[in-house]
Amino acid sequence: MILNQRIVEAWIRLLIVIAVVIIAWLLVDETGTEKVVILLSAGLITSYIIAVLASLPPITEISLGANEVLRVFSPAAFPFCIQQYRDYSAELFSYTVCFGWPEGIPLLQLPLWDSHESIFVHEQHFRSGLSLGLLLLLGMTVLVGILTIIDTRCTIPRKKLRVSSLLLVSLQFSLIILVIYLYLTGNIIYPFGGLIVLLITLYPTLRAVRNRSSEKKIQQLLE
């Protein structure tokens, strides 16, 4: 019952993410390359946040045998997920990025390592999270590309608003909160990655805020 509820919640989150991207595409006032950069920046931040959340608990354990367990991490990145295979008798482990949750099709399977070496556990956890983030970013890029093609070939009547600054500032604020939380809980690698994402998306954010401020000044002068 709980498993089915999590799957339903995962589907809802996936639909919400897709809906947010489409709504942002409809409302962002910028055009051409500037619009693509804004949407990709939003996609980069969103991919990082989702990948990190998908690397954290809750963890669902599936028994594969007497001493074998499949530990499935959060379905935050549904339909993708991170799995950890543990063989307690042989003291081995490995991480896998899969399509499907809780069990799915392996997309990237890292080699088996000795579970006594904690450095390898942390390394594989980070590599699987990074791979998942890149996979999500690829999906976001494809979605933005499809929307851009539609935008150039079809004229869809819609009211455009200056929401790009609000969108990027809100996402960066969420990113900063997540980075601080990860750092306070003893995580070092993921906060470092978050700072890199923050720096990459800083210029598009500042540009959007500056454009918004300029537009307000022009409106005040006209009034």
C-alpha positions, 0 to 999 in steps of 0.5 A: 500500500505504501509502495503504491502510494509512493509511486503515485506521488512520484508520477504526480511530481514528474507531471508537476515538473513537466507542467512547470517547464511548459508554463515557464516557456509560455510565460517567459517574455524573452525570445530566441537564445536568451529564452533558451538560456533562461530555461536551461538555467532553470533546468540545470538548477531543477536537475541538481535539486531533484538528483540530490533529493533522489540520493537521500532517504527514504530508502526502500529495501527489497530482499533478494536473498538470505544476505542480499538486499536492494536498497532503493533511494527516494523516487524524487527523480521518477521515473529514474532512481538510484539503487544500492545492491548489498551482499552482506555475506561477501561484503560487497556493494554497487550502485546503479542508476535505473529507469523505473522505481522501485525496480527498473531497467539498469541504465548505469551500473557501477562495479562491485566494491568491498563495503569495508572501504567507505571511500568507495561507498561515498565515491559511488554514491556521488558518481551515481548522483552525478550521472542521474543529474546529467540524465535529468539535465539531458531530459530537460534539454530535450524538452526545452528543444522540443518547445523551442521548435514548436515556438519557432514553427507555431504561433500560440496566443499567450500572455507573456510576462516578465517571470524569468527573474522571479523563476530563476531567483526562486530556484536559486534561493531553493538551491542555496537552502538545499546547499546549506542543509547538506553542508550542515548535515555533514555532506561536502561533495554535493554542496560543492556541486551546488555552488558550481550550479549556482555560479553557472546560473548566476549571470542569467539570473542577474541579467533577468533581474536587470532587465526586469528593473529596466522595464519597471523604470521605463514604465514609470517614465511613461506614466 
